[in-house]
Amino acid sequence: MEEKIWGFITSLFGKKQYVCPSCHEHYTFSAMHARKLADKDGQIHCYYCRKVLQQLH
């Protein structure tokens, strides 16, 4: 049970990295911040060129 709670907390506050496929700008967002930035389709757009960002693994 404790592992599930810890996994949930790290999923909220863990950092995720994204890159723009067009201008190659890199971004790092917490999972909570990424959800706030996402549009209605769940996609995050580049600040500069507005292309959809790709998540790095």
N, C-alpha and C positions, 0 to 999 in steps of 0.2 A: 504494500500500500504506500509506504513512504517513497519507494522508487517512482511510483506513478505521479505522486505529488511533485517530487523533485524534477521529474521529466517535464511536467506541465509548466513549472516555474521557469526552467531553463528555456523552454520553447517560447515563453513570453519575452524573456529578457536576453536571450541569446542574440548574437549578431549574425546578420545575413549579408552577404556581399552580392552586389549586382553590377553589371556592366552594360553600357549602351552599345548595341551592335553597330551603330552608325558612327558616332564620334569617339567611341572607346573611353568615355568618362566612367570612372569607377565610383561606386557608392557603397557605404556600409550603413545599414539601418538595423535597429533592434526589431524583433518580430512585431512588437506592438506598434512601433512607428511605421513600419512597412504596411501594416493593416490600415493605419490612418491615411497613408498616402495613396493607397490603392483606389482605383476608380471602381465603378459598379461591377465591372467584369473581373475585378481582382488584380488588375495590372497596374504596375508603377511605370510612370513615364519619365524620360530624361528631362532634367531641368533646362538644358540648352536647346536640344533639337526636338523634344517631345516624342521621340520614338519609344517603343515599349522596351523596358529593361529586361535583361536576361539574368537569372540568378546563377551565380557561380557555385560550384559544388566543392 
